[in-house]
Amino acid sequence: MRDAVDEFIFKTESPRNRLMLELMARGGMRIDEVLKLKPQDVQDRKLHLPSPKSGRAFEVVFIPQKVADRLHEFIAAENILDDERIFPLGYPRAREIVKSADKRIGIDVKPHDFRRHAATYASRSGVPIEIVSKIILRHSNLSTTQRYLGKVSDTEAMYWIENIYR
C-alpha cells in the first residue's frame, strides 16, 4: 500500500492538493483537520489543532521536515494570512480531489485511507503502538488504535505477503 500511496501523492500535480494528501498520509491528519488548518497553527514541524475531535483544548500533529518545508513555502507563495484557512475548501471538494487522483492509479481511495496509511505504515515499520496511538493518530484509548490497525485491505495483505517472501 505504501507504494500506491506514494504514487498517488507524487502523481498529484497541484501543490495544494499534494500538500493536503501528504498531511493526511504523513501526519495522520483527518481531512477536516487539514481543511481547518491556518498559518497561525503551523510552527515548524508541529501543527497545533484547536478544538480537535477529542474534545481537548488542542492537539499537536508532528510532520516530516520535507512536508513542513513545502507547507511553509506554499503559505508564503500564496500569501495566506495567519488567520485564513490554508486550504479553503469544503469536504465535498476535498473528496473530489482524492477521487480524481485515485482514477490515475486505479485504486479506490477515500480521504480517511490516508490517515489509516500513516498509522499502518508506522506500525509495520516497527513504531511502538503507543506512539502510533498517542502521537500519530492522537487516540485517547489504545484499543481504538488496535481496532484501527486490525483492518487490513486485500491490497495491503497482498503487498505484505509479496514482500515477506522476496
Residue, then its C-alpha position, 0 to 999 in steps of 0.5 A: m500500500r505504501d507504494a500506491v500511496d506514494e504514487f498517488i501523492f507524487k502523481t498529484e500535480s497541484p501543490r495544494n492538493r499534494l500538500m493536503l494528501e501528504l498531511m493526511a498520509r504523513g501526519g495522520m491528519r483527518i481531512d477536516e483537520v487539514l481543511k481547518l488548518k491556518p498559518q497561525d497553527v503551523q510552527d515548524r514541524k508541529l501543527h497545533l489543532p484547536s478544538p480537535k475531535s477529542g474534545r481537548a483544548f488542542e492537539v499537536v500533529f508532528i510532520p516530516q521536515k520535507v512536508a513542513d518545508r513545502l507547507h511553509e513555502f506554499i503559505a508564503a507563495e500564496n500569501i495566506l494570512d495567519d488567520e485564513r484557512i490554508f486550504p479553503l475548501g469544503y469536504p465535498r471538494a476535498r473528496e473530489i480531489v482524492k477521487s480524481a487522483d485515485k482514477r490515475i492509479g486505479i485504486d479506490v481511495k477515500p480521504h480517511d485511507f490516508r490517515r489509516h496509511a500513516a498509522t499502518y505504515a508506522s506500525r509495520s515499520g516497527v513504531p511502538i503502538e503507543i506512539v502510533s496511538k498517542i502521537i500519530l493518530r492522537h487516540s485517547n484509548l489504545s484499543t481504538t488504535q488496535r481496532y484501527l490497525g486490525k483492518v487490513s485491505d486485500t491490497e495491503a495483505m497482498y503487498w505484505i505477503e509479496n514482500i515477506y517472501r522476496 
